[in-house]
Amino acid sequence: MKKFTFLIFIIYNLNAFCQSNLKIEIDNPEPRVGESVMFSINIDFLKNNIQEELGSEIELTRSTSVHGLQSDDFERVIIFNKVGLNKVGPFEFEFNGKKYVTNQIEINVQPQIILEENLMVRIAELNGQKYIIIEQLVKNIAKTKRNEFGEMTTYLGGLAPDNFEFAKLNEEVKRNIELDDLNTSSETLTPKDSKYGEIGFSYSKMRYRINFSKDFKDEYMLTEKDFLNLPKNYKLKPISIKK
Protein backbone atom coordinates (compact mmCIF):
# COMPACT_ATOMS: atom_id res chain seq x y z
CA MET A 1 0.00 0.00 0.00
CA LYS A 2 2.81 2.39 0.82
CA LYS A 3 4.53 1.68 -2.51
CA PHE A 4 1.28 2.35 -4.38
CA THR A 5 0.78 5.67 -2.56
CA PHE A 6 4.37 6.64 -3.27
CA LEU A 7 3.89 5.86 -6.99
CA ILE A 8 0.79 8.10 -7.13
CA PHE A 9 2.78 10.86 -5.44
CA ILE A 10 5.54 10.58 -8.09
CA ILE A 11 3.04 10.66 -10.99
CA TYR A 12 1.26 13.68 -9.47
CA ASN A 13 4.48 15.61 -9.12
CA LEU A 14 5.59 14.72 -12.66
CA ASN A 15 2.28 16.06 -14.00
CA ALA A 16 2.68 19.23 -11.94
CA PHE A 17 6.23 19.65 -13.22
CA CYS A 18 5.13 19.28 -16.84
CA GLN A 19 2.44 21.95 -16.66
CA SER A 20 2.42 25.69 -16.12
CA ASN A 21 -0.29 27.75 -14.50
CA LEU A 22 -1.63 30.84 -16.27
CA LYS A 23 -3.72 33.63 -14.79
CA ILE A 24 -7.07 34.85 -16.08
CA GLU A 25 -7.82 38.52 -15.43
CA ILE A 26 -10.74 40.84 -16.17
CA ASP A 27 -10.82 44.63 -15.86
CA ASN A 28 -14.42 45.05 -14.69
CA PRO A 29 -15.50 43.66 -11.29
CA GLU A 30 -19.22 42.94 -11.13
CA PRO A 31 -20.12 44.13 -14.64
CA ARG A 32 -23.69 44.52 -15.81
CA VAL A 33 -25.43 42.37 -18.42
CA GLY A 34 -24.41 43.66 -21.85
CA GLU A 35 -21.43 45.63 -20.52
CA SER A 36 -18.02 45.17 -22.16
CA VAL A 37 -15.37 43.37 -20.10
CA MET A 38 -11.72 42.97 -21.05
CA PHE A 39 -10.69 39.32 -20.63
CA SER A 40 -6.96 38.53 -20.69
CA ILE A 41 -4.50 35.66 -20.21
CA ASN A 42 -0.77 36.29 -20.05
CA ILE A 43 0.93 34.27 -22.81
CA ASP A 44 4.54 35.40 -22.51
CA PHE A 45 5.58 31.77 -22.89
CA LEU A 46 4.19 31.69 -26.44
CA LYS A 47 6.22 34.74 -27.45
CA ASN A 48 9.37 33.20 -25.94
CA ASN A 49 8.86 29.89 -27.77
CA ILE A 50 8.23 31.55 -31.11
CA GLN A 51 11.24 33.85 -30.67
CA GLU A 52 13.43 30.81 -29.98
CA GLU A 53 12.23 29.13 -33.17
CA LEU A 54 12.75 32.31 -35.25
CA GLY A 55 16.36 32.64 -34.14
CA SER A 56 18.41 35.69 -33.28
CA GLU A 57 18.23 37.24 -36.77
CA ILE A 58 14.47 37.85 -36.56
CA GLU A 59 12.95 39.92 -33.77
CA LEU A 60 9.42 39.26 -32.60
CA THR A 61 7.83 42.55 -31.51
CA ARG A 62 5.04 42.97 -29.00
CA SER A 63 1.45 42.63 -30.16
CA THR A 64 -1.10 45.44 -30.23
CA SER A 65 -4.10 45.00 -27.97
CA VAL A 66 -7.65 46.11 -28.73
CA HIS A 67 -6.91 49.31 -26.83
CA GLY A 68 -4.03 50.12 -29.16
CA LEU A 69 -1.51 49.50 -26.38
CA GLN A 70 1.42 47.10 -26.58
CA SER A 71 0.78 43.80 -24.82
CA ASP A 72 1.93 40.20 -24.70
CA ASP A 73 -1.41 39.06 -23.30
CA PHE A 74 -4.23 37.31 -25.12
CA GLU A 75 -7.02 39.89 -24.85
CA ARG A 76 -10.62 39.87 -25.97
CA VAL A 77 -13.75 41.84 -25.07
CA ILE A 78 -16.42 39.58 -23.57
CA ILE A 79 -20.03 40.32 -22.62
CA PHE A 80 -22.06 38.47 -20.00
CA ASN A 81 -25.71 37.69 -20.74
CA LYS A 82 -26.71 36.05 -17.43
CA VAL A 83 -27.37 37.79 -14.12
CA GLY A 84 -25.71 36.25 -11.06
CA LEU A 85 -22.58 34.20 -10.56
CA ASN A 86 -20.73 33.40 -13.79
CA LYS A 87 -17.68 31.13 -13.76
CA VAL A 88 -14.87 31.54 -16.28
CA GLY A 89 -12.23 28.84 -16.62
CA PRO A 90 -10.25 26.85 -15.97
CA PHE A 91 -8.88 26.35 -19.49
CA GLU A 92 -6.38 23.67 -20.44
CA PHE A 93 -4.28 23.42 -23.58
CA GLU A 94 -0.93 22.09 -24.77
CA PHE A 95 1.88 23.80 -26.63
CA ASN A 96 5.11 22.09 -27.69
CA GLY A 97 4.26 19.10 -25.55
CA LYS A 98 3.72 21.14 -22.39
CA LYS A 99 0.39 21.48 -20.62
CA TYR A 100 -0.92 24.91 -19.59
CA VAL A 101 -3.78 25.40 -17.14
CA THR A 102 -5.53 28.63 -16.14
CA ASN A 103 -7.23 29.48 -12.90
CA GLN A 104 -10.98 29.89 -12.54
CA ILE A 105 -12.60 33.20 -11.65
CA GLU A 106 -16.14 33.88 -10.47
CA ILE A 107 -17.84 37.08 -11.62
CA ASN A 108 -21.03 38.35 -10.03
CA VAL A 109 -22.94 39.94 -12.93
CA GLN A 110 -25.49 42.67 -12.18
CA PRO A 111 -28.75 43.29 -14.10
CA GLN A 112 -28.70 45.51 -17.17
CA ILE A 113 -28.83 49.22 -16.43
CA ILE A 114 -32.32 50.78 -16.41
CA LEU A 115 -32.54 54.05 -18.32
CA GLU A 116 -33.95 56.44 -15.73
CA GLU A 117 -32.44 59.16 -13.57
CA ASN A 118 -30.77 57.37 -10.71
CA LEU A 119 -27.68 57.09 -8.50
CA MET A 120 -26.45 53.66 -7.44
CA VAL A 121 -23.64 52.93 -4.97
CA ARG A 122 -22.43 49.41 -4.23
CA ILE A 123 -19.49 47.41 -2.95
CA ALA A 124 -18.12 44.92 -5.49
CA GLU A 125 -15.58 42.17 -5.00
CA LEU A 126 -13.40 40.19 -7.37
CA ASN A 127 -10.74 37.67 -6.30
CA GLY A 128 -10.75 39.05 -2.77
CA GLN A 129 -10.27 42.67 -3.87
CA LYS A 130 -13.06 45.08 -2.91
CA TYR A 131 -14.23 48.13 -4.84
CA ILE A 132 -16.67 51.00 -4.42
CA ILE A 133 -18.71 51.49 -7.59
CA ILE A 134 -20.77 54.64 -8.20
CA GLU A 135 -23.15 54.69 -11.18
CA GLN A 136 -25.33 57.63 -12.12
CA LEU A 137 -27.73 58.52 -14.91
CA VAL A 138 -29.06 61.99 -15.67
CA LYS A 139 -31.56 62.94 -18.38
CA ASN A 140 -29.89 64.87 -21.19
CA ILE A 141 -31.10 68.04 -22.85
CA ALA A 142 -31.08 68.84 -26.57
CA LYS A 143 -27.88 70.61 -27.54
CA THR A 144 -26.67 72.24 -30.73
CA LYS A 145 -23.56 74.26 -31.39
CA ARG A 146 -22.65 76.70 -34.15
CA ASN A 147 -19.01 76.85 -35.29
CA GLU A 148 -17.10 79.86 -36.61
CA PHE A 149 -18.38 79.17 -40.14
CA GLY A 150 -22.01 79.26 -39.04
CA GLU A 151 -22.42 75.48 -39.37
CA MET A 152 -24.67 73.79 -36.79
CA THR A 153 -23.70 70.63 -34.91
CA THR A 154 -26.38 68.59 -33.15
CA TYR A 155 -25.30 66.24 -30.35
CA LEU A 156 -27.10 62.94 -30.84
CA GLY A 157 -28.73 61.86 -27.62
CA GLY A 158 -28.19 65.32 -26.16
CA LEU A 159 -25.84 66.39 -23.38
CA ALA A 160 -26.05 66.60 -19.60
CA PRO A 161 -27.56 69.86 -18.28
CA ASP A 162 -25.19 72.81 -18.07
CA ASN A 163 -23.01 72.92 -14.94
CA PHE A 164 -24.11 69.42 -13.95
CA GLU A 165 -21.54 67.36 -11.99
CA PHE A 166 -21.74 63.66 -11.25
CA ALA A 167 -21.62 62.45 -7.64
CA LYS A 168 -18.24 61.32 -6.33
CA LEU A 169 -16.45 60.52 -3.09
CA ASN A 170 -14.83 63.35 -1.15
CA GLU A 171 -11.18 63.45 -0.14
CA GLU A 172 -11.83 62.64 3.51
CA VAL A 173 -13.29 59.18 2.83
CA LYS A 174 -10.37 58.44 0.50
CA ARG A 175 -8.00 58.95 3.42
CA ASN A 176 -10.12 57.01 5.90
CA ILE A 177 -10.20 53.79 3.92
CA GLU A 178 -7.31 54.38 1.50
CA LEU A 179 -8.89 54.34 -1.93
CA ASP A 180 -6.79 54.27 -5.08
CA ASP A 181 -6.91 53.35 -8.76
CA LEU A 182 -9.82 55.61 -9.62
CA ASN A 183 -11.37 54.41 -12.87
CA THR A 184 -13.99 56.59 -14.53
CA SER A 185 -16.03 56.27 -17.69
CA SER A 186 -18.98 58.15 -19.17
CA GLU A 187 -21.17 57.76 -22.22
CA THR A 188 -24.55 58.67 -23.67
CA LEU A 189 -27.16 55.91 -23.46
CA THR A 190 -30.37 55.74 -25.46
CA PRO A 191 -33.06 53.01 -25.64
CA LYS A 192 -32.48 50.29 -28.21
CA ASP A 193 -35.67 51.26 -30.05
CA SER A 194 -35.01 55.01 -29.86
CA LYS A 195 -35.66 57.18 -32.91
CA TYR A 196 -33.05 59.34 -34.59
CA GLY A 197 -32.44 62.47 -32.54
CA GLU A 198 -34.19 61.14 -29.43
CA ILE A 199 -32.75 62.54 -26.18
CA GLY A 200 -30.99 59.98 -23.99
CA PHE A 201 -29.12 59.86 -20.68
CA SER A 202 -25.59 60.70 -19.61
CA TYR A 203 -24.19 57.71 -17.74
CA SER A 204 -21.18 57.85 -15.43
CA LYS A 205 -19.38 55.01 -13.70
CA MET A 206 -16.68 55.53 -11.09
CA ARG A 207 -14.74 52.67 -9.53
CA TYR A 208 -12.44 52.97 -6.53
CA ARG A 209 -10.21 50.12 -5.37
CA ILE A 210 -10.14 49.71 -1.58
CA ASN A 211 -6.79 49.12 0.13
CA PHE A 212 -7.12 48.48 3.85
CA SER A 213 -4.25 49.72 6.01
CA LYS A 214 -2.98 47.97 9.12
CA ASP A 215 -4.71 50.64 11.21
CA PHE A 216 -8.11 50.09 9.60
CA LYS A 217 -10.82 49.31 12.12
CA ASP A 218 -13.32 46.49 11.75
CA GLU A 219 -15.84 48.53 9.76
CA TYR A 220 -16.41 51.83 7.97
CA MET A 221 -19.93 53.09 7.29
CA LEU A 222 -20.23 54.87 3.97
CA THR A 223 -22.89 57.59 4.28
CA GLU A 224 -24.07 60.72 2.48
CA LYS A 225 -21.40 62.82 4.21
CA ASP A 226 -18.75 60.94 2.21
CA PHE A 227 -20.04 62.26 -1.14
CA LEU A 228 -19.99 65.39 -3.22
CA ASN A 229 -22.66 66.48 -5.74
CA LEU A 230 -25.42 64.18 -4.47
CA PRO A 231 -28.76 64.78 -6.26
CA LYS A 232 -31.36 66.74 -4.32
CA ASN A 233 -33.65 64.63 -2.14
CA TYR A 234 -31.40 61.60 -2.66
CA LYS A 235 -31.23 59.29 0.36
CA LEU A 236 -28.35 56.85 0.62
CA LYS A 237 -28.69 53.89 2.94
CA PRO A 238 -25.43 53.51 4.91
CA ILE A 239 -23.14 50.93 3.31
CA SER A 240 -20.88 48.80 5.50
CA ILE A 241 -17.28 48.35 4.33
CA LYS A 242 -15.37 45.54 6.03
CA LYS A 243 -12.09 43.75 5.36
N, C-alpha and C positions, 0 to 999 in steps of 0.2 A: 504493500500500500504506500509506503514511504517513497519507494522508487517511482511509482506511478505519479504521485503528487509532484515529485521533483522534476519528472519529465514534462508535465503540464506547465510547471513554472518556467522551464527552459524555453518551451515553445512560445509561451506568452511573451517572454522578454525578447525573443527573436523577432516576433511580429511587431512589438513596440519599437524595436531598433530599426526595423525596415520601413517604418512609416513616419511621416512628419505631420504635425498638427498645424492647421491654418486657422486664422481668426476671421470670422464674419463680423462686419460692422455696418451699422446704419446711422444716418445723420439726423434722424427725426424720431425722438422718443414719443411714444403714444401718438402716432399720426391719426388723422381722420380718414374715413372711407373716401377714396377718390383723391387723396392728397399724395403728391409725389414724394418718394423716399429714395435717397441714394443708398444703394446696396453695394458693398465692396468686399473683396477678398484680396489680401496681399499675396501676390504671385511673383515675388522677387526670384524665387527658385527657378521659374520658367525662363526669365531673362538671363540668369546666370548659365543655365544649361545651353540655351541657344547661342549665347556669346562664346561659350567654350567650343561649340561645334563650328561656329563661323571662323574662329581663329583670330589671331592678333591683328591681321591686316584689314579686317572689317569691324567697324564699331557699331554696336547696337544702341541706338539712342532711346531715350525714355518715350513712352507713349503719351498721347494727348487724351485727357479724360473728357467727359461730356461737358465739363465746365470750362474747357479750354486750358486747364492747368496741366502741368507735367506730372505724370503719375506712373508707378509700376504696378498699381492695383488693377484688378478686374473690377470695373464699375458699371453698373446699370441702374436706371431709374425703375423702381417697382411701385406698384399701386395696390393697396389692400382693398378688397371688396367685401370683407366680412367683419362685422363688429365683434369685439371681444378678443380673447387670447388667440393670437396666431403664432404658430411655431415655424421657424425657418431653420433648415438644416437638421441633422448634420449631412454634409455631402462627402462622398468618397469617390476618388478617382485615382488612376495610376498614370505615371509619366516616367518613361525610361526605366521601367521595372520597379519603381518605388511607389508606395501607396501614400496618398495624402488624404487626410481627414479633417473636416472643419468642425468647429463647435456648433452648438445649437443655441439660438436665441429665441426668446419669447417676447412678442410685441403685443401690448394691449392697445387695440385699435378702437378709437372713439367714433361715434356716429358722424355722418356727414353734416357739415355746417348748415344751419338753417339761416336763410337770408332774411334777417330782421335785425333791427337795432338792438344790440346786446353787448354785454361785457362778461366774459367768462374767465375765471381764475381757477387753476387747478395745480395740484402737485403730480408730476409724472415721474416714473422710475424706469430705468433700463439698465440691466446688468448691475444692479446695486447702486447706480448713480441716480441721485434725485435732482429734479428740475422744477422750477416755477414757470408755468406757462400762462401768459396773458393773451387772450384773444378778444378782439373788439370789432364790431361792425357799426358803421354809421351811414345813414342814408345820404347819398350824394345829391348835389344840385347840378342843374344844367350849366354848362360853362363853355363859352366861346372866347376866342382871343383873336385880335386883329394885329397882323404884323406891320412892319414899316412900309410895306408895299400896298397896304389896304386889304390884303387877303385874309379871309376868316378861317380860323381853325376851330372845329368842334371836337370836344373831348368825348369820345364814345363812352357811355356809361356814366358820364359826369365826373365831378370831383367833390371831395369833402368840402363842407362849408368853410368859408374864409375864417382864418384864425383858429380853426379847430385843431386840437392836440389830443393824441391818443393817451390813454391812461398808462402809467408806468410806475415802477417802484422808486421811492425816494432814496437818497444817499444813506440815510440813517439805517434803514433795514439792510442795505448792502453791507454795512460794517458789522451789524449785529450777527448775521448768519453767513458772512463771507461769500457773497455771490460773485461769480466771474463768468467769462465766456458768454457775454450778451450776444444773442443772435436775434436779429430782427428781419422781418419781411413784411411787405405790404403789396396789395394788388386790388384791382377793381373786380368785383364779382357781380354777375348778372344771372338771372334765371336761365336755365337751358332753353326754354321756349320763348325767351324775350325777343321782342321785335327790334329792328334796327333803330338805334337812337334812344332806346329805352334807358331810363336812369337806373343805375345799380347802386351798389354799396362799396364803400372803401373798407377793406379788411386788413387789420394789422395783427401780427403775431409776434410776441416777444418771448424769448426763452432764456432763462437764467439758470446756470448750473450752480448747484449748492455744494460748497466745500465746508464741512464742519471742522472747526478748530478744536484743539485739545481743551480749550476753556468753554466750549459750547455746553450749555445746560441741557437738561433732558428734553426740553420742548420750547418752541417759539411759536407764539400765536400771531399769525398774519391777519391784520385787521385793516380797516379803512385808513387809519393814521399812517400806514406804511406806503400809501399811494399818492401820486400826483395826478391831477386832471381827471378825477372820477366824474362820471356823468351826474347831473343833478338828480336827486331823489334815488340814487342807486344805493342799495343796501347790500353790503358784503357780509356773508356769514363768516365768522372767524375760522381760519384754516390752520390746523395744527401741523407743525413741521417738526419731525423727530428724526433722530439718526437711524 
